[in-house]
Amino acid sequence: VSVSLPHTGRQVHLIARPQGEPRAADFAMVEAPVVSPGPGQIVVRNEWMSVDPYMRRRMDDVDSYIEPFKLDEAMSGAAVGTVIASESADFPVGMWVRHFLGWREYATLDVDDPALRVIDVDAVPAQRYLSVLGMTGLTAYVGLTVAAPLQEGDTVFISGAAGAVGHVAGRVARALGAATVIGSAGGPEKVWKVVEEFGYDAAIDYKAGALDSQLEAAAPDGIDVYFDNVGGPHLEAAIGRMRVHGRVALCGAISQYNSSELPPGPRNLLLATNKRLSFRGFIVTDHLDLYGDYVSQAIRWITDGSLHVEETVVDGIENAPAALMDMLQGVNTGKMLVRLGRG
Ligand SMILES: NC(=O)c1ccc[n+]([C@@H]2O[C@H](COP(=O)([O-])OP(=O)(O)OC[C@H]3O[C@@H](n4cnc5c(N)ncnc54)[C@H](OP(=O)(O)O)[C@@H]3O)[C@@H](O)[C@H]2O)c1
């Protein structure tokens, strides 16, 4: 089935590779033709798109687990939207899908694109599939079940606790039996939310004083599991507080994503030997087999109100670059999302 398609739609291109913090001039808004679907293709009108920390690394021309953005082409990333033209009986017009061609208003996709998934928007709003019911939520789950398996009674420390992954990780830690869940975030409002709304037992404002002493006060008997979203001084402070046989999930190091010069590693790594620590890095997309397990639990937590889902919403594709830049600066609480359509 085909309907009459708009001739053009807007998309965001990366036009220069940033040095340090990205700037508005690194992006361009381009009006591009909407490509009609061929056999086995659909056109999706994107309603929401995700901006994520890893996108900053894709702006650099470096080898990584995901290829760099190409200059002068539409950027990509997770998005959800509705099918508006279809040459596939399995994806009728009106169906909601998630896919990986964000940063554009209209996406023409092959239905066998491995990133394309039908989403059920009856019970939960579509944008949740970019946050708690998407890779963000699964990241929290993989970190605490695979990378640093949490054991009942553990004391857990989670950095970036007011962010997309962090606010879900606090809830996951609780569900897995953590005795004490401690978070860190930047600024008093975020710290307040981490405790009062995201269910952490305590939170540290890393901008307000030395991490070591704040962490010592919050976890006087030490930490069993550290979920690292931040790296740098946070990682060093956590290593200092780890208990023997502690486990560290290396999820990300956002404190370094804008740096062209990498800081020296944790100076106290010798403690990892003395305390028999384990550190494991992970990439969520290696663990998609756990998605079903995770999502069924997360839907229960959303429904029973035990997971406070937080999203910061920016309107309009023209504001997507600013949303990404703002997220890197900590303007968001919970998941930073861009609403393109009527939502
Ligand atoms: N391994 C994986 O598969 C995987 C998947 C998804 C995400 N991640 C990683 O998980 C981490 C969190 O991602 P997210 O999507 O949940 O983003 P997010 O936490 O929602 O947003 C980023 C947050 O980072 C904080 N931040 C920025 N600069 C900082 C600094 N210098 N020191 C401490 N905090 C800083 C800001 O909060 P404050 O206001 O508190 O500073 C900001 O809100 C990132 O490191 C990301 O790369 C990894």
PDBQT file of the ligand as one rigid body, heavy atoms in Angstrom, charges set to zero:
ROOT
HETATM    1  N1  LIG A 401      27.786   0.100  27.567  1.00  0.00    +0.000 N 
HETATM    2  C1  LIG A 401      26.631   0.318  26.941  1.00  0.00    +0.000 C 
HETATM    3  O1  LIG A 401      26.133  -0.495  26.178  1.00  0.00    +0.000 OA
HETATM    4  C2  LIG A 401      25.916   1.615  27.195  1.00  0.00    +0.000 A 
HETATM    5  C3  LIG A 401      24.595   1.823  26.760  1.00  0.00    +0.000 A 
HETATM    6  C4  LIG A 401      23.951   3.035  27.073  1.00  0.00    +0.000 A 
HETATM    7  C5  LIG A 401      24.642   4.006  27.775  1.00  0.00    +0.000 A 
HETATM    8  N2  LIG A 401      25.934   3.775  28.146  1.00  0.00    +0.000 N 
HETATM    9  C6  LIG A 401      26.685   4.754  28.931  1.00  0.00    +0.000 C 
HETATM   10  O2  LIG A 401      25.969   5.016  30.113  1.00  0.00    +0.000 OA
HETATM   11  C7  LIG A 401      26.253   6.332  30.550  1.00  0.00    +0.000 C 
HETATM   12  C8  LIG A 401      24.944   7.075  30.785  1.00  0.00    +0.000 C 
HETATM   13  O3  LIG A 401      24.250   7.168  29.551  1.00  0.00    +0.000 OA
HETATM   14  P1  LIG A 401      22.765   7.726  29.511  1.00  0.00    +0.000 P 
HETATM   15  O4  LIG A 401      22.224   7.471  28.179  1.00  0.00    +0.000 OA
HETATM   16  O5  LIG A 401      22.048   7.233  30.701  1.00  0.00    +0.000 OA
HETATM   17  O6  LIG A 401      23.002   9.293  29.632  1.00  0.00    +0.000 OA
HETATM   18  P2  LIG A 401      22.466  10.262  30.777  1.00  0.00    +0.000 P 
HETATM   19  O7  LIG A 401      23.046   9.787  32.078  1.00  0.00    +0.000 OA
HETATM   20  O8  LIG A 401      21.002  10.379  30.686  1.00  0.00    +0.000 OA
HETATM   21  O9  LIG A 401      23.056  11.662  30.355  1.00  0.00    +0.000 OA
HETATM   22  C9  LIG A 401      24.375  11.972  30.527  1.00  0.00    +0.000 C 
HETATM   23  C10 LIG A 401      24.632  12.522  31.947  1.00  0.00    +0.000 C 
HETATM   24  O10 LIG A 401      26.022  12.504  32.192  1.00  0.00    +0.000 OA
HETATM   25  C11 LIG A 401      26.308  13.393  33.232  1.00  0.00    +0.000 C 
HETATM   26  N3  LIG A 401      27.619  14.005  33.028  1.00  0.00    +0.000 N 
HETATM   27  C12 LIG A 401      28.037  14.778  32.005  1.00  0.00    +0.000 A 
HETATM   28  N4  LIG A 401      29.337  15.129  32.187  1.00  0.00    +0.000 NA
HETATM   29  C13 LIG A 401      29.731  14.547  33.364  1.00  0.00    +0.000 A 
HETATM   30  C14 LIG A 401      30.951  14.548  34.105  1.00  0.00    +0.000 A 
HETATM   31  N5  LIG A 401      32.039  15.182  33.677  1.00  0.00    +0.000 N 
HETATM   32  N6  LIG A 401      30.991  13.864  35.275  1.00  0.00    +0.000 NA
HETATM   33  C15 LIG A 401      29.890  13.207  35.725  1.00  0.00    +0.000 A 
HETATM   34  N7  LIG A 401      28.712  13.179  35.065  1.00  0.00    +0.000 NA
HETATM   35  C16 LIG A 401      28.639  13.831  33.901  1.00  0.00    +0.000 A 
HETATM   36  C17 LIG A 401      25.187  14.431  33.232  1.00  0.00    +0.000 C 
HETATM   37  O11 LIG A 401      24.496  14.337  34.477  1.00  0.00    +0.000 OA
HETATM   38  P3  LIG A 401      24.963  15.216  35.758  1.00  0.00    +0.000 P 
HETATM   39  O12 LIG A 401      24.121  16.450  35.708  1.00  0.00    +0.000 OA
HETATM   40  O13 LIG A 401      24.676  14.323  36.902  1.00  0.00    +0.000 OA
HETATM   41  O14 LIG A 401      26.405  15.525  35.576  1.00  0.00    +0.000 OA
HETATM   42  C18 LIG A 401      24.259  13.974  32.116  1.00  0.00    +0.000 C 
HETATM   43  O15 LIG A 401      22.891  14.135  32.423  1.00  0.00    +0.000 OA
HETATM   44  C19 LIG A 401      27.140   6.959  29.491  1.00  0.00    +0.000 C 
HETATM   45  O16 LIG A 401      28.486   6.819  29.895  1.00  0.00    +0.000 OA
HETATM   46  C20 LIG A 401      26.862   6.101  28.272  1.00  0.00    +0.000 C 
HETATM   47  O17 LIG A 401      27.918   6.121  27.351  1.00  0.00    +0.000 OA
HETATM   48  C21 LIG A 401      26.569   2.607  27.869  1.00  0.00    +0.000 A 
ENDROOT
TORSDOF 0
